[in-house]
Amino acid sequence: FDPSKAYPRTVPAKAESSENADKGAAPPKKYPVGYVAGVFDMFHAGHLNLLRRAKEQCNYLIVGIVTDEGVIRHKKSNPAIPFVERMEIVGACRYVDQVVEIPLNKGDTDEAYRQYKFDVQFSGSDYQDDPKWKAKRDFLQRHGADLVFFPYTEGISTTLLKDVVDGREERKND
């Protein structure tokens, strides 16, 4: 995200003429700038689904990555993939326009919003009923932004993958 660059802050009310559609022009997206935050350890299909769905709704997608220290402090576990490698992996995904470090002590939605002025934050539906996430949604709405939850991808998670690697559980093919 380049604060000196002008990103369109409004979405056209309707798609342009069918003449442009015939030329393969993409339909306008609902949000100019979107934001996703996460650890993205052991990148898997659930992560990919989240990023793809987010990019389908925004022109420019910023992905915040939690540092190793942040994972240890907040998730009480060690990441399997080091921070710099997680940044490279997520940054290589075609749906991602920019990856940024989530600062250890300033990593919540309000700080990210103040820095990037995104129009929407995306997350998985596993947080939808969490009171902390309801407060994040309220904060964003007060500032003219949205919080969108996507369905959680069943059958895959970093925790499950770590369990498989550690030999505690076999992964089920759905």
Contacts in CASP RR format, 6 or more apart in sequence:
PFRMAT RR
TARGET T0000
AUTHOR 0000-0000-0000
METHOD contacts of the structure
MODEL  1
FDPSKAYPRTVPAKAESSENADKGAAPPKKYPVGYVAGVFDMFHAGHLNL
LRRAKEQCNYLIVGIVTDEGVIRHKKSNPAIPFVERMEIVGACRYVDQVV
EIPLNKGDTDEAYRQYKFDVQFSGSDYQDDPKWKAKRDFLQRHGADLVFF
PYTEGISTTLLKDVVDGREERKND
1 33 0 8 1.000
1 60 0 8 1.000
1 62 0 8 1.000
1 97 0 8 1.000
1 98 0 8 1.000
1 100 0 8 1.000
1 116 0 8 1.000
7 32 0 8 1.000
7 33 0 8 1.000
7 59 0 8 1.000
7 60 0 8 1.000
8 32 0 8 1.000
8 59 0 8 1.000
9 32 0 8 1.000
9 119 0 8 1.000
10 32 0 8 1.000
11 28 0 8 1.000
11 29 0 8 1.000
11 30 0 8 1.000
11 31 0 8 1.000
11 32 0 8 1.000
12 28 0 8 1.000
15 21 0 8 1.000
15 27 0 8 1.000
15 28 0 8 1.000
16 25 0 8 1.000
21 27 0 8 1.000
29 56 0 8 1.000
29 57 0 8 1.000
29 58 0 8 1.000
29 59 0 8 1.000
30 57 0 8 1.000
30 58 0 8 1.000
30 120 0 8 1.000
31 57 0 8 1.000
31 58 0 8 1.000
31 59 0 8 1.000
31 118 0 8 1.000
31 119 0 8 1.000
31 120 0 8 1.000
31 146 0 8 1.000
32 58 0 8 1.000
32 59 0 8 1.000
32 60 0 8 1.000
32 119 0 8 1.000
33 58 0 8 1.000
33 59 0 8 1.000
33 60 0 8 1.000
33 61 0 8 1.000
33 62 0 8 1.000
33 116 0 8 1.000
33 117 0 8 1.000
33 118 0 8 1.000
33 119 0 8 1.000
33 120 0 8 1.000
34 54 0 8 1.000
34 57 0 8 1.000
34 58 0 8 1.000
34 60 0 8 1.000
34 61 0 8 1.000
34 62 0 8 1.000
34 118 0 8 1.000
34 119 0 8 1.000
34 120 0 8 1.000
34 121 0 8 1.000
34 122 0 8 1.000
35 61 0 8 1.000
35 62 0 8 1.000
35 63 0 8 1.000
35 64 0 8 1.000
35 112 0 8 1.000
35 113 0 8 1.000
35 116 0 8 1.000
35 118 0 8 1.000
35 120 0 8 1.000
35 121 0 8 1.000
35 122 0 8 1.000
36 50 0 8 1.000
36 51 0 8 1.000
36 54 0 8 1.000
36 61 0 8 1.000
36 62 0 8 1.000
36 63 0 8 1.000
36 64 0 8 1.000
36 121 0 8 1.000
36 122 0 8 1.000
36 123 0 8 1.000
37 63 0 8 1.000
37 64 0 8 1.000
37 66 0 8 1.000
37 102 0 8 1.000
37 107 0 8 1.000
37 109 0 8 1.000
37 112 0 8 1.000
37 121 0 8 1.000
37 123 0 8 1.000
38 63 0 8 1.000
38 64 0 8 1.000
38 65 0 8 1.000
38 66 0 8 1.000
38 102 0 8 1.000
39 65 0 8 1.000
39 66 0 8 1.000
39 71 0 8 1.000
39 75 0 8 1.000
39 79 0 8 1.000
39 86 0 8 1.000
39 158 0 8 1.000
40 47 0 8 1.000
40 63 0 8 1.000
40 65 0 8 1.000
40 86 0 8 1.000
40 89 0 8 1.000
40 90 0 8 1.000
41 71 0 8 1.000
41 79 0 8 1.000
41 80 0 8 1.000
41 81 0 8 1.000
41 86 0 8 1.000
41 158 0 8 1.000
42 80 0 8 1.000
42 81 0 8 1.000
42 158 0 8 1.000
42 161 0 8 1.000
42 162 0 8 1.000
43 81 0 8 1.000
43 86 0 8 1.000
43 89 0 8 1.000
43 90 0 8 1.000
44 156 0 8 1.000
44 157 0 8 1.000
44 158 0 8 1.000
44 161 0 8 1.000
45 153 0 8 1.000
45 156 0 8 1.000
46 153 0 8 1.000
46 156 0 8 1.000
46 157 0 8 1.000
47 90 0 8 1.000
48 93 0 8 1.000
49 150 0 8 1.000
49 153 0 8 1.000
50 122 0 8 1.000
50 123 0 8 1.000
50 124 0 8 1.000
50 150 0 8 1.000
50 153 0 8 1.000
51 61 0 8 1.000
51 63 0 8 1.000
51 90 0 8 1.000
51 93 0 8 1.000
51 95 0 8 1.000
51 96 0 8 1.000
52 95 0 8 1.000
53 122 0 8 1.000
53 150 0 8 1.000
54 61 0 8 1.000
54 95 0 8 1.000
54 122 0 8 1.000
54 150 0 8 1.000
55 61 0 8 1.000
55 95 0 8 1.000
55 96 0 8 1.000
57 120 0 8 1.000
57 122 0 8 1.000
57 148 0 8 1.000
58 119 0 8 1.000
58 120 0 8 1.000
60 97 0 8 1.000
60 98 0 8 1.000
61 95 0 8 1.000
61 96 0 8 1.000
61 97 0 8 1.000
61 98 0 8 1.000
62 97 0 8 1.000
62 98 0 8 1.000
62 99 0 8 1.000
62 100 0 8 1.000
62 116 0 8 1.000
62 118 0 8 1.000
63 90 0 8 1.000
63 91 0 8 1.000
63 96 0 8 1.000
63 98 0 8 1.000
63 99 0 8 1.000
63 100 0 8 1.000
64 99 0 8 1.000
64 100 0 8 1.000
64 101 0 8 1.000
64 102 0 8 1.000
64 112 0 8 1.000
65 83 0 8 1.000
65 86 0 8 1.000
65 87 0 8 1.000
65 90 0 8 1.000
65 99 0 8 1.000
65 100 0 8 1.000
65 101 0 8 1.000
65 102 0 8 1.000
66 74 0 8 1.000
66 75 0 8 1.000
66 102 0 8 1.000
67 83 0 8 1.000
67 101 0 8 1.000
67 102 0 8 1.000
67 103 0 8 1.000
67 104 0 8 1.000
68 78 0 8 1.000
68 79 0 8 1.000
68 82 0 8 1.000
68 83 0 8 1.000
69 104 0 8 1.000
70 102 0 8 1.000
70 104 0 8 1.000
71 77 0 8 1.000
71 78 0 8 1.000
71 79 0 8 1.000
72 78 0 8 1.000
72 79 0 8 1.000
73 104 0 8 1.000
79 86 0 8 1.000
80 158 0 8 1.000
80 161 0 8 1.000
80 162 0 8 1.000
80 165 0 8 1.000
81 89 0 8 1.000
83 101 0 8 1.000
87 99 0 8 1.000
87 101 0 8 1.000
90 96 0 8 1.000
90 99 0 8 1.000
91 99 0 8 1.000
100 116 0 8 1.000
102 112 0 8 1.000
103 111 0 8 1.000
108 136 0 8 1.000
109 121 0 8 1.000
109 136 0 8 1.000
109 139 0 8 1.000
109 140 0 8 1.000
109 147 0 8 1.000
110 136 0 8 1.000
110 139 0 8 1.000
112 118 0 8 1.000
112 121 0 8 1.000
113 121 0 8 1.000
113 139 0 8 1.000
113 140 0 8 1.000
113 143 0 8 1.000
113 145 0 8 1.000
118 145 0 8 1.000
119 144 0 8 1.000
119 145 0 8 1.000
119 146 0 8 1.000
120 140 0 8 1.000
120 145 0 8 1.000
120 146 0 8 1.000
120 147 0 8 1.000
120 148 0 8 1.000
121 136 0 8 1.000
121 140 0 8 1.000
121 145 0 8 1.000
121 146 0 8 1.000
121 147 0 8 1.000
121 148 0 8 1.000
122 147 0 8 1.000
122 148 0 8 1.000
122 149 0 8 1.000
122 150 0 8 1.000
123 133 0 8 1.000
123 147 0 8 1.000
123 148 0 8 1.000
123 149 0 8 1.000
123 150 0 8 1.000
124 149 0 8 1.000
124 150 0 8 1.000
124 151 0 8 1.000
124 152 0 8 1.000
125 149 0 8 1.000
125 150 0 8 1.000
125 151 0 8 1.000
125 152 0 8 1.000
126 152 0 8 1.000
127 133 0 8 1.000
127 149 0 8 1.000
128 149 0 8 1.000
133 147 0 8 1.000
136 147 0 8 1.000
137 147 0 8 1.000
140 146 0 8 1.000
140 147 0 8 1.000
141 147 0 8 1.000
154 174 0 8 1.000
155 172 0 8 1.000
155 174 0 8 1.000
156 171 0 8 1.000
160 169 0 8 1.000
160 171 0 8 1.000
161 171 0 8 1.000
163 169 0 8 1.000
164 170 0 8 1.000
164 171 0 8 1.000
END
